[in-house]
Amino acid sequence: MTFKDHFSGHATAYAAWRPTYPLALVDALAEQSPDTNTAWDVGCGSGQLSGLLTTRFRQVLATDASAEQVAHAVAAPNVEYRCATAEVSGLAARSIDCIVVAQAAHWFDMHAFSTECTRVGRPGALVALVTYGWMFIRDDLDRCLNAFALEQLSGFWPPERHHVDTGYAELHFPFEPVGLPAISMRASWSLLQVLGYVGTWSAVAAARKAGAGERFDTFAGELTSRWGDAETVRAVEWPLTVRAGRVGS
């Protein structure tokens, strides 16, 4: 399978501006895992989840197909970063208690990845696909963000984005279902942080590559006019969708 690399070109920005997952997610994963020895963070990017997993798991193996993303990953005790694809991880058979993919499963060959999960997961290992869609701040700001994402960036989103919008419900997932509690990712962000995050979207990168970068500039101007004092910090929320299951015996 050819690796579709949408993020290596702005790995520094990705590391700087992507939000951090809540500890409640890590707790939910640990409570449903058969043990807490080893977790595999698949498609780890620059490690937004990897370090947090060590609060409940003794060792975290974090892999990403992008060497540039791994190079920008935040070092953390008990986290080992490796450059490897989700489908051919190089991990030992039956060595993993928890396999988690945060905002990356829509890029995988899910049939091949599921086979790899069955190979590396211990019997009963948890497999969790985590995703989040649009951010919520305040009604008028949300309308501005949604108009940019859905109208100005229409045609620039890669087709795999569809799976984020459907909460991964249509992805191949041959594991015994496991229910996890509803969890949201939250942050307190300034205008600069929101614009930095939006700038990491794959569709923004595609628009810039196509010579339509002014669309982001226009959006940034409109959001700035609505925000007020640029230093004002506002609550931001992304509801998480987690599709989870167990590796069979």
C-alpha positions as CSV (number, residue, x, y, z in Angstrom):
1,M,0.0,0.0,0.0
2,T,1.3,3.5,-0.9
3,F,1.6,5.7,2.2
4,K,-0.5,8.9,1.6
5,D,1.6,11.6,3.4
6,H,-0.5,14.7,4.1
7,F,1.4,15.9,7.1
8,S,5.2,15.5,6.8
9,G,5.4,18.9,5.1
10,H,4.1,20.7,8.1
11,A,5.2,18.4,10.9
12,T,6.5,21.3,13.0
13,A,3.1,23.0,12.9
14,Y,1.4,19.8,13.6
15,A,3.5,19.3,16.8
16,A,2.9,22.8,17.9
17,W,-0.8,23.3,17.2
18,R,-2.7,19.9,17.4
19,P,-4.7,19.5,20.7
20,T,-3.9,17.1,23.4
21,Y,-6.1,14.2,24.3
22,P,-7.8,14.0,27.8
23,L,-6.6,11.7,30.5
24,A,-10.1,10.4,30.7
25,L,-9.5,8.7,27.3
26,V,-6.4,7.0,28.6
27,D,-8.2,5.8,31.7
28,A,-11.1,4.4,29.6
29,L,-8.6,2.5,27.4
30,A,-6.7,1.1,30.4
31,E,-9.8,-0.1,32.2
32,Q,-10.9,-2.1,29.1
33,S,-7.5,-3.5,28.3
34,P,-6.6,-7.1,29.6
35,D,-3.4,-5.7,31.1
36,T,-1.4,-2.4,31.2
37,N,2.0,-3.6,30.3
38,T,2.3,-2.4,26.7
39,A,0.3,0.0,24.5
40,W,0.8,0.6,20.8
41,D,0.0,4.1,19.6
42,V,-0.5,3.7,15.9
43,G,-0.1,6.6,13.5
44,C,1.2,8.6,16.5
45,G,2.1,11.8,14.6
46,S,4.1,13.9,16.9
47,G,3.0,12.1,20.0
48,Q,-0.2,14.0,21.1
49,L,-1.4,10.8,22.9
50,S,1.8,8.8,23.3
51,G,3.2,10.4,26.5
52,L,-0.2,10.4,28.1
53,L,-0.6,6.7,27.7
54,T,2.4,6.2,30.1
55,T,0.1,7.4,33.0
56,R,-1.6,4.0,32.8
57,F,0.7,1.7,30.7
58,R,4.2,0.7,31.6
59,Q,5.5,0.9,28.1
60,V,4.3,2.7,25.0
61,L,5.4,1.8,21.5
62,A,4.5,4.7,19.1
63,T,4.8,4.3,15.4
64,D,4.1,6.5,12.4
65,A,4.8,6.1,8.7
66,S,6.2,9.6,8.5
67,A,9.8,9.9,9.6
68,E,9.3,13.7,9.8
69,Q,6.5,13.3,12.2
70,V,8.5,10.9,14.4
71,A,11.4,13.4,14.3
72,H,9.2,16.0,15.9
73,A,7.6,13.8,18.5
74,V,7.8,14.9,22.1
75,A,10.2,12.6,24.0
76,A,8.7,11.0,27.1
77,P,9.8,8.4,29.6
78,N,8.8,4.8,28.6
79,V,7.8,5.9,25.1
80,E,9.7,4.4,22.2
81,Y,9.0,6.0,18.8
82,R,9.6,4.1,15.6
83,C,9.0,4.8,11.9
84,A,6.7,2.1,10.7
85,T,3.4,1.6,8.9
86,A,0.3,0.5,10.7
87,E,0.0,-2.5,8.4
88,V,3.6,-3.7,8.9
89,S,4.6,-2.6,12.4
90,G,7.6,-4.8,13.1
91,L,6.3,-5.4,16.6
92,A,6.5,-8.8,18.2
93,A,3.5,-11.2,18.0
94,R,1.1,-11.2,20.9
95,S,3.0,-8.5,22.7
96,I,0.4,-5.7,23.0
97,D,-2.4,-5.1,25.5
98,C,-3.9,-2.0,24.0
99,I,-3.8,-0.8,20.3
100,V,-5.0,2.8,19.9
101,V,-5.2,4.9,16.8
102,A,-5.9,8.6,17.3
103,Q,-7.2,10.6,14.3
104,A,-5.3,8.4,11.8
105,A,-7.3,5.2,11.1
106,H,-8.9,6.8,8.0
107,W,-5.5,6.7,6.3
108,F,-4.9,3.0,6.8
109,D,-5.6,-0.1,4.8
110,M,-8.0,-1.3,7.5
111,H,-8.0,-4.9,6.3
112,A,-4.2,-5.2,6.5
113,F,-4.2,-3.3,9.8
114,S,-6.8,-5.5,11.3
115,T,-4.6,-8.5,10.4
116,E,-1.7,-6.8,12.1
117,C,-3.7,-6.1,15.2
118,T,-4.6,-9.8,15.4
119,R,-1.0,-10.7,15.0
120,V,0.5,-8.3,17.6
121,G,-2.4,-8.2,20.1
122,R,-2.5,-10.5,23.1
123,P,-5.8,-12.5,23.4
124,G,-8.4,-10.0,24.5
125,A,-6.3,-6.9,23.6
126,L,-8.2,-3.7,23.1
127,V,-8.3,-2.1,19.7
128,A,-9.6,1.5,19.8
129,L,-10.0,3.9,16.8
130,V,-10.3,7.5,18.1
131,T,-11.5,10.4,16.0
132,Y,-12.8,13.9,16.4
133,G,-14.5,16.2,13.9
134,W,-15.3,19.9,14.0
135,M,-14.4,22.1,16.9
136,F,-17.0,24.0,18.9
137,I,-16.3,27.4,20.5
138,R,-19.2,29.8,20.2
139,D,-22.1,30.0,17.8
140,D,-20.9,32.8,15.6
141,L,-17.3,31.5,15.6
142,D,-18.5,28.0,14.8
143,R,-20.5,29.3,11.8
144,C,-17.3,31.0,10.5
145,L,-15.2,27.9,11.0
146,N,-17.9,25.6,9.4
147,A,-18.3,27.9,6.4
148,F,-14.6,27.8,5.8
149,A,-14.3,24.0,6.3
150,L,-17.4,23.0,4.3
151,E,-17.6,25.7,1.7
152,Q,-14.2,27.4,1.1
153,L,-12.3,24.1,1.4
154,S,-14.9,22.0,-0.4
155,G,-13.0,19.9,-3.0
156,F,-9.7,20.1,-1.1
157,W,-10.5,17.5,1.6
158,P,-9.0,14.1,0.8
159,P,-11.7,11.4,0.3
160,E,-10.6,9.6,3.5
161,R,-12.0,12.5,5.5
162,H,-15.4,11.0,5.0
163,H,-14.6,8.4,7.6
164,V,-14.0,11.1,10.2
165,D,-17.4,12.6,9.5
166,T,-19.1,9.2,10.0
167,G,-17.2,8.5,13.2
168,Y,-15.3,5.5,11.6
169,A,-18.6,3.6,11.4
170,E,-17.9,2.4,7.9
171,L,-14.3,1.2,8.4
172,H,-13.5,-2.5,8.3
173,F,-13.4,-3.5,12.0
174,P,-13.7,-7.3,12.6
175,F,-13.4,-7.1,16.4
176,E,-15.8,-7.9,19.2
177,P,-17.4,-4.5,20.1
178,V,-16.5,-2.8,23.4
179,G,-18.4,0.2,24.6
180,L,-16.5,3.2,26.0
181,P,-17.9,6.3,27.8
182,A,-18.6,9.5,26.0
183,I,-15.5,11.7,26.2
184,S,-14.7,15.2,24.9
185,M,-11.3,16.8,24.2
186,R,-11.2,20.3,25.6
187,A,-8.7,23.2,25.5
188,S,-8.5,26.9,26.4
189,W,-7.2,28.6,23.3
190,S,-6.4,32.1,22.0
191,L,-7.1,33.2,18.5
192,L,-3.5,32.4,17.5
193,Q,-3.9,28.8,18.7
194,V,-7.1,28.3,16.8
195,L,-5.6,29.6,13.6
196,G,-2.5,27.5,14.1
197,Y,-4.6,24.4,14.5
198,V,-6.8,25.1,11.5
199,G,-3.6,25.7,9.5
200,T,-2.7,22.1,10.1
201,W,-5.8,20.7,8.3
202,S,-5.0,18.5,5.3
203,A,-7.4,20.6,3.2
204,V,-5.6,23.8,4.0
205,A,-2.3,22.2,2.9
206,A,-4.0,21.1,-0.3
207,A,-5.5,24.5,-1.0
208,R,-2.1,26.2,-0.6
209,K,-0.5,23.6,-2.9
210,A,-3.2,24.4,-5.5
211,G,-2.5,28.1,-5.2
212,A,-5.6,28.9,-3.2
213,G,-3.9,29.9,0.0
214,E,-5.7,33.2,0.1
215,R,-8.8,31.4,1.2
216,F,-7.1,30.7,4.6
217,D,-6.0,34.4,4.8
218,T,-9.6,35.6,4.2
219,F,-11.0,33.2,6.8
220,A,-8.3,34.2,9.3
221,G,-9.3,37.9,8.8
222,E,-13.0,37.1,9.3
223,L,-12.4,35.0,12.4
224,T,-10.1,37.7,13.8
225,S,-12.9,40.3,13.4
226,R,-15.4,38.1,15.2
227,W,-13.0,37.0,18.0
228,G,-12.4,40.4,19.6
229,D,-9.2,40.9,21.6
230,A,-6.8,38.4,20.1
231,E,-5.4,37.6,23.6
232,T,-8.9,36.5,24.8
233,V,-8.8,32.8,25.7
234,R,-11.9,30.7,24.9
235,A,-13.1,27.2,25.7
236,V,-12.8,24.9,22.7
237,E,-14.4,21.4,22.6
238,W,-14.1,18.4,20.2
239,P,-16.4,15.5,21.1
240,L,-14.4,12.2,20.6
241,T,-15.8,9.1,18.9
242,V,-14.2,5.9,19.9
243,R,-14.8,2.7,18.1
244,A,-13.4,-0.2,20.2
245,G,-13.2,-3.9,20.1
246,R,-11.2,-6.9,21.3
247,V,-8.7,-9.2,19.6
248,G,-10.0,-12.8,19.7
249,S,-8.2,-15.7,21.2
